[in-house]
């Protein structure tokens, strides 16, 4: 790991310190976790859905599926 400095507003640092105290973790650990979740999160590899075909009806008619036998 490498050391770095970050400038935070007083209220940001206070909130971060409270969150660290509540979670029993260090401020640095929370910052690293936030960076991994927000900045380094993996991008989706394609459509993320249950259905990958063309829709048969518009979303406003979604209940019409119950009309078909």
C-alpha positions in Angstrom: 0.0 0.0 0.0 1.0 3.6 -0.5 0.2 6.5 1.7 -1.7 9.5 0.4 -3.4 12.6 1.8 -6.9 13.7 1.2 -8.5 17.1 2.1 -12.0 16.8 3.6 -14.3 19.3 4.9 -14.7 19.3 8.7 -18.2 17.8 8.6 -17.1 15.1 6.2 -14.2 14.0 8.4 -16.5 14.1 11.5 -19.0 11.9 9.7 -16.3 9.5 8.6 -14.9 9.2 12.1 -18.3 8.5 13.5 -19.0 5.8 10.9 -15.6 4.3 11.7 -16.3 4.2 15.4 -19.8 2.7 14.8 -18.4 0.0 12.6 -15.3 -0.8 14.6 -13.1 -0.1 11.6 -10.5 2.5 10.8 -11.1 5.7 8.8 -8.6 4.4 6.2 -10.4 1.1 5.9 -13.7 2.9 5.2 -12.1 5.1 2.6 -10.5 2.1 0.8 -13.8 0.3 0.8 -15.6 3.3 -0.6 -13.0 3.6 -3.4 -13.4 -0.1 -4.2 -17.2 0.1 -4.3 -17.6 3.4 -6.2 -14.5 4.0 -8.3 -13.2 0.5 -8.9 -16.5 -1.4 -9.2 -16.6 -3.7 -12.2 -18.8 -2.7 -15.1 -21.6 -4.9 -16.2 -20.7 -7.3 -19.0 -23.8 -7.0 -21.1 -27.5 -6.9 -20.4 -28.5 -7.4 -16.9 -32.0 -8.8 -17.1 -34.0 -11.9 -16.9 -35.4 -11.5 -20.4 -33.1 -10.9 -23.3 -35.5 -11.1 -26.3 -37.6 -8.4 -27.9 -40.5 -7.3 -25.8 -43.9 -8.5 -27.0 -45.8 -5.6 -25.5 -45.0 -2.1 -24.1 -44.5 -1.8 -20.3 -47.9 0.0 -20.0 -49.6 -3.2 -21.0 -47.6 -5.4 -18.6 -50.8 -6.9 -17.1 -52.0 -8.1 -20.5 -49.8 -11.2 -20.1 -52.5 -12.6 -17.8 -55.1 -12.2 -20.6 -53.5 -14.9 -22.8 -54.3 -18.6 -22.2 
